[in-house]
Amino acid sequence: MAGARSRNFQGFQLFANSFRPFFLLAAIQAALSILVWLPMFYGELSVTSAFAPRDWHVHEMLFGFLPAVITGFLFTAIPNWTGRLPIQGTPLGVLVVVWLAGRAAVVLSAEIGWAFALAVDAAFLALVVAAAAREIVAGGNWRNLPVAALVLLLLSGNVAFHLEAHFSGAADVSIRIGVSVVVLLISLIGGRIIPSFTRNWLVKFNPGRVPVPFGRFDGVVIGLSALALITWIVAPLNTVSGVAMTLAGALHLVRLARWAGDRTARERLLAILHVGYAFVPLGFILNALAGFGVLPPSAGIHAWMAGAAGIMTLAVMTRASLGHTGQALTASPATQVIYGAIIVAALARVAAVVLPAHGDALLHIAACGWIVAFLGFAIAFGPLLTGNPRRALAIMGAAAPAR
């Protein structure tokens, strides 16, 4: 039923499915935010935000860009989970307008007031949580209710960010809360889709060892990761959090090894999911080293955000955009360039912290890689998302799907 309604949608195709506007706008915002951030970092540019420059940058990545991608994914997946009709047309347009209003409110918060900016900005995730919970409960799909609960925690982190930045002058604890929720979302959702997609492809194209499906071990890993992240939120530069992070990182490495990612190199659309998830244990390990006083704490944060979040979002955005528009599930030359750029960006951003002597050069490499990846997605996949698949396939250098 959900698929039939999407096919029969008569309006502008951008609003036929949730992934279309949110993936496209998230990619554009991600590229533009970093394009603006680098001159802000060097004091060459400022915005009329009540946030300090660093906090504006972190907020727009953590509570602007990522919620858009999460919403596009969530409201595309929920009809498959529940069998209910998708959100499209005017309701979807309202969500998009509220998200855009939040971005404008944050930029202009010094002019309109921090409290009003908070209300406008928080409205988006509040609507997403309410709509997602309603659909999941109405469809009786209780097993996926934790996803809505994590989005609720992300909303709480966003509210806390505004409050902490206003009353303390900088957001620190709320940044760790938001990052922790993102890591748990990647752990939960990635732990379901990566072995599932890998198994489906291997059975068809490369028979042999297949991934271990989501089970009790995965639940234990996510539970222990949540405890480790709580210790990190409370005391990031502490031996206890360092030990907890080390254990969580080791468990995630074992988890990743169980998914047969080494057998997916032939299909970049699939292999990139495993590469992106590898930054989850890397982030835990780097944060453990920070807890032991070996590295600065930002190394692990950037492994999670530029690496795990950046790579996984592009992996999901490209795959979902192809799959839900009836295209062949394979990585075109343009898509592989996007993947290469985001991997370079993630590695360079982490290296900029680990190798401060080369920090400026690595920061510029990371920024360029990030902009190429997300702007590249907007250019290559934009026509596909707005209803012009022939133009998209021509830009990507991809073949039309077999009929």
C-alpha positions in Angstrom: 0.0 0.0 0.0 2.8 2.4 0.9 4.5 1.8 -2.4 1.3 2.2 -4.4 0.6 5.5 -2.8 4.1 6.7 -3.6 3.8 5.7 -7.2 0.4 7.4 -7.6 1.6 10.7 -6.0 0.7 13.5 -8.4 2.5 16.4 -6.9 6.1 17.6 -7.2 8.2 14.4 -7.0 10.5 16.0 -4.4 7.7 15.5 -1.9 6.7 12.0 -2.9 9.0 10.4 -0.3 10.6 11.7 2.8 14.1 10.8 1.7 13.9 13.0 -1.4 13.8 16.5 0.2 15.7 15.7 3.4 18.6 13.9 1.7 19.0 16.6 -0.8 18.7 19.5 1.7 21.0 17.7 4.2 23.7 17.3 1.6 23.5 20.9 0.5 23.5 22.1 4.2 26.5 19.8 5.1 28.6 21.2 2.2 27.7 24.9 2.8 28.2 24.7 6.5 31.8 23.4 6.1 32.4 26.0 3.3 31.4 28.7 5.8 33.0 27.0 8.9 36.6 27.1 7.7 36.8 30.9 7.3 34.9 31.2 10.6 37.6 28.9 12.2 40.3 31.3 11.1 38.4 34.4 12.2 37.8 35.7 8.6 34.0 35.4 8.8 31.2 35.6 11.4 27.5 34.9 11.6 24.7 36.6 13.6 24.3 33.5 15.9 24.1 33.6 19.7 26.4 30.5 19.6 30.2 30.8 19.7 31.7 29.9 16.3 32.7 26.4 17.4 29.3 25.7 18.9 27.5 26.9 15.8 29.6 24.5 13.7 29.0 21.6 16.0 25.2 22.4 16.4 24.6 22.6 12.7 26.3 19.3 12.1 24.9 17.5 15.1 21.4 19.0 15.3 20.9 20.4 11.8 22.4 18.1 9.2 22.1 14.7 10.9 18.4 15.1 12.0 17.5 15.8 8.4 19.2 12.6 7.2 17.7 10.6 10.1 14.2 11.9 9.2 14.6 11.1 5.6 15.7 7.5 6.5 13.2 7.0 9.3 10.1 8.1 7.5 11.1 6.1 4.4 11.7 3.0 6.6 8.7 3.2 8.8 6.1 2.3 6.1 8.2 -0.8 5.4 8.2 -1.6 9.2 4.5 -1.0 9.8 2.7 -1.4 6.4 1.2 2.1 6.9 1.1 4.9 4.3 4.2 7.2 4.0 4.3 10.8 5.0 4.3 12.8 1.7 2.9 15.9 0.1 1.8 18.8 2.3 2.7 17.1 5.7 6.1 16.4 4.4 6.4 19.9 3.1 5.5 21.3 6.5 8.3 19.2 8.1 10.8 20.6 5.5 9.7 24.2 6.2 10.1 23.6 10.0 13.6 22.2 9.5 14.6 25.2 7.3 13.1 27.6 9.8 15.3 26.0 12.5 18.5 26.5 10.4 17.5 30.2 9.9 16.7 30.7 13.6 20.1 29.3 14.7 22.0 31.6 12.3 19.9 34.7 13.4 19.6 33.8 17.0 21.7 36.8 18.2 19.0 39.0 16.5 15.8 37.1 17.3 16.8 35.9 20.8 18.2 32.6 22.0 14.9 31.4 23.5 12.9 32.0 20.4 15.6 30.3 18.3 15.5 27.3 20.7 11.7 27.0 20.3 11.9 27.2 16.5 14.9 24.8 16.2 13.5 22.2 18.7 10.1 22.1 16.9 11.5 20.0 14.1 12.7 17.1 16.2 9.6 17.3 18.4 7.4 16.8 15.3 9.6 14.0 14.1 9.5 12.1 17.4 5.7 12.5 17.6 5.1 11.4 14.1 7.5 8.4 14.3 6.1 7.2 17.6 2.5 7.5 16.3 3.3 5.5 13.2 5.3 2.8 15.0 2.7 2.4 17.8 -0.3 2.5 15.3 1.5 -0.2 13.2 2.2 -2.3 16.3 5.9 -2.3 15.4 7.2 -2.3 19.0 10.7 -3.6 18.2 11.6 -0.3 16.4 10.3 1.9 19.1 13.8 2.3 20.6 14.7 4.2 17.4 12.1 6.8 18.2 13.3 6.9 21.8 16.9 7.7 20.6 15.5 10.5 18.4 13.8 11.8 21.6 17.1 11.8 23.3 18.6 13.7 20.4 15.8 16.3 20.8 16.7 16.5 24.5 20.4 17.0 23.6 19.4 19.8 21.3 17.4 21.6 24.0 20.3 21.1 26.4 22.7 22.5 23.9 20.8 25.8 23.6 20.5 26.1 27.4 24.1 25.2 28.1 25.4 27.5 25.5 23.4 30.4 26.9 23.9 29.9 30.6 27.5 28.5 30.5 28.8 30.3 27.4 29.7 27.1 25.7 28.1 23.7 25.1 30.3 20.8 26.2 28.2 18.2 28.1 25.3 18.5 25.6 27.7 18.0 22.7 28.8 14.7 24.2 25.1 13.8 24.8 24.3 14.5 21.1 27.3 12.6 19.8 26.5 9.6 22.1 23.0 9.4 20.7 24.3 9.5 17.1 26.8 6.7 17.9 24.0 4.6 19.4 21.7 5.2 16.4 24.5 4.1 14.1 25.1 1.1 16.3 21.4 0.1 16.3 20.4 0.9 12.7 23.8 -0.1 11.2 23.7 -3.4 13.2 20.4 -4.3 11.4 20.9 -3.0 7.9 24.6 -3.8 7.3 24.4 -7.6 7.9 21.1 -7.8 6.2 22.2 -6.0 3.0 25.5 -7.9 3.1 23.7 -11.3 3.4 21.3 -10.5 0.5 24.2 -9.5 -1.8 26.5 -12.4 -0.8 23.8 -15.0 -1.3 23.2 -13.8 -4.8 26.6 -12.8 -6.0 29.3 -14.3 -3.8 28.1 -17.5 -2.0 30.0 -18.6 1.0 30.4 -17.1 4.5 27.6 -14.7 5.4 27.1 -12.2 8.2 25.9 -13.2 11.7 22.4 -11.6 12.0 21.4 -9.2 14.7 21.1 -11.1 18.0 21.9 -11.2 21.7 25.6 -10.4 21.2 24.6 -7.2 19.4 22.2 -6.2 22.2 25.0 -6.7 24.7 27.4 -4.6 22.6 24.9 -1.7 22.3 24.0 -1.9 26.0 27.7 -1.8 27.1 28.4 1.0 24.6 25.6 3.0 26.2 27.2 2.6 29.6 30.6 3.5 28.2 29.1 6.6 26.6 27.4 7.6 29.9 30.8 7.5 31.6 32.3 9.5 28.8 29.5 12.2 29.0 30.1 12.5 32.8 33.9 12.3 32.8 35.5 12.2 29.4 39.1 12.6 30.5 39.0 9.8 33.1 40.6 6.4 33.5 37.3 4.8 34.2 35.8 6.1 30.9 39.0 5.1 29.2 38.7 1.5 30.3 34.9 1.5 29.4 35.7 3.0 25.9 38.4 0.4 25.3 36.0 -2.5 26.1 33.3 -1.0 23.9 35.7 -0.4 21.0 37.0 -4.0 21.2 33.4 -5.3 21.1 32.5 -3.2 18.1 35.5 -4.6 16.3 34.4 -8.1 17.0 30.9 -7.2 15.9 32.2 -5.7 12.6 34.3 -8.8 11.9 31.1 -10.9 12.2 29.5 -9.2 9.2 31.8 -10.5 6.4 32.7 -7.1 5.2 36.0 -8.4 3.7 33.9 -10.3 1.1 32.1 -7.1 -0.3 35.0 -5.3 -2.0 33.4 -6.0 -5.5 30.4 -3.8 -4.6 31.3 -0.4 -3.3 27.7 0.4 -2.5 27.9 -2.3 0.1 31.6 -2.1 1.2 31.2 1.6 2.2 28.7 0.6 4.9 31.4 -1.6 6.5 34.1 1.2 6.1 31.7 3.7 7.7 31.0 1.4 10.7 34.7 0.8 11.2 34.9 4.4 12.5 32.6 3.5 15.4 35.2 1.3 17.2 38.0 3.7 16.1 36.1 6.5 17.9 35.8 4.5 21.0 39.5 3.6 21.0 40.6 7.2 20.3 38.4 8.4 23.1 39.9 5.7 25.4 43.3 7.1 24.6 42.0 10.6 25.4 40.8 9.2 28.8 44.3 7.9 29.4 45.8 11.3 28.5 47.5 10.2 25.3 45.4 12.1 22.7 43.1 15.2 22.7 39.4 14.3 23.1 38.5 15.8 19.7 40.2 12.9 17.8 37.5 10.4 18.9 34.7 12.9 18.3 35.8 13.5 14.8 36.2 9.8 14.1 32.5 9.4 15.1 31.2 12.5 13.4 33.3 13.0 10.3 33.9 9.3 10.0 31.1 7.1 11.2 28.3 9.7 10.8 29.6 11.3 7.6 30.4 8.0 5.8 27.3 6.1 7.0 24.9 9.0 6.0 26.3 9.1 2.5 26.2 5.3 2.3 22.6 5.2 3.3 21.6 8.2 1.3 23.1 6.9 -2.0 21.7 3.4 -1.4 18.2 4.5 -0.4 18.0 7.0 -3.2 18.8 4.4 -5.8 16.7 1.6 -4.3 13.6 3.7 -3.7 13.6 5.2 -7.2 13.9 1.8 -8.9 17.6 2.2 -10.0 20.2 -0.6 -10.0 21.8 -1.1 -6.6 25.4 -0.6 -7.6 27.9 2.2 -7.2 28.3 4.4 -10.3 31.7 6.1 -11.0 30.3 9.4 -9.6 29.1 7.5 -6.4 32.5 6.0 -6.0 34.1 9.5 -6.2 31.7 10.6 -3.5 32.8 7.7 -1.3 36.5 8.3 -1.9 36.1 12.0 -1.0 34.3 11.4 2.3 36.8 8.7 3.4 39.6 11.2 2.7 37.8 13.9 4.6 37.2 11.6 7.6 40.8 10.4 7.8 42.2 13.9 7.3 40.0 15.3 10.0 41.1 12.8 12.6 44.8 13.1 11.5 44.6 16.9 11.9 44.1 16.2 15.7 46.6 13.5 15.9 49.3 15.3 13.9 48.9 19.0 15.0 52.1 20.0 13.2 50.3 19.4 9.9 46.9 20.5 11.3 46.2 23.4 8.9 46.9 21.5 5.7 44.9 18.5 7.0 42.0 20.7 7.9 41.8 22.1 4.4 42.0 18.6 2.9 39.2 17.4 5.2 37.0 20.4 4.4 37.6 20.0 0.6 36.9 16.2 0.8 33.7 16.8 2.8 32.4 19.5 0.4 33.2 17.4 -2.7 31.4 14.4 -1.1 28.2 16.2 -0.1 28.0 18.7 -2.9 28.8 15.8 -5.2 25.8 13.9 -3.8 23.5 16.9 -4.4 24.7 17.4 -8.0 24.7 13.7 -8.9 21.6 12.6 -7.0 19.6 15.8 -7.1 17.9 15.1 -10.4 17.0 11.6 -9.3 15.5 13.0 -6.1 13.5 15.7 -7.9 12.1 13.2 -10.4 14.5 13.3 -13.4 16.2 9.8 -13.3 17.6 10.0 -16.8 19.5 13.2 -16.1 20.8 11.6 -12.8 22.0 8.5 -14.6 23.8 10.6 -17.2 25.6 12.7 -14.5 26.5 9.6 -12.5 27.7 7.6 -15.5 25.4 4.7 -14.5 23.5 2.3 -16.6 19.7 2.2 -16.5 18.2 -0.6 -14.4 17.2 -3.8 -16.2 13.5 -4.0 -16.7 
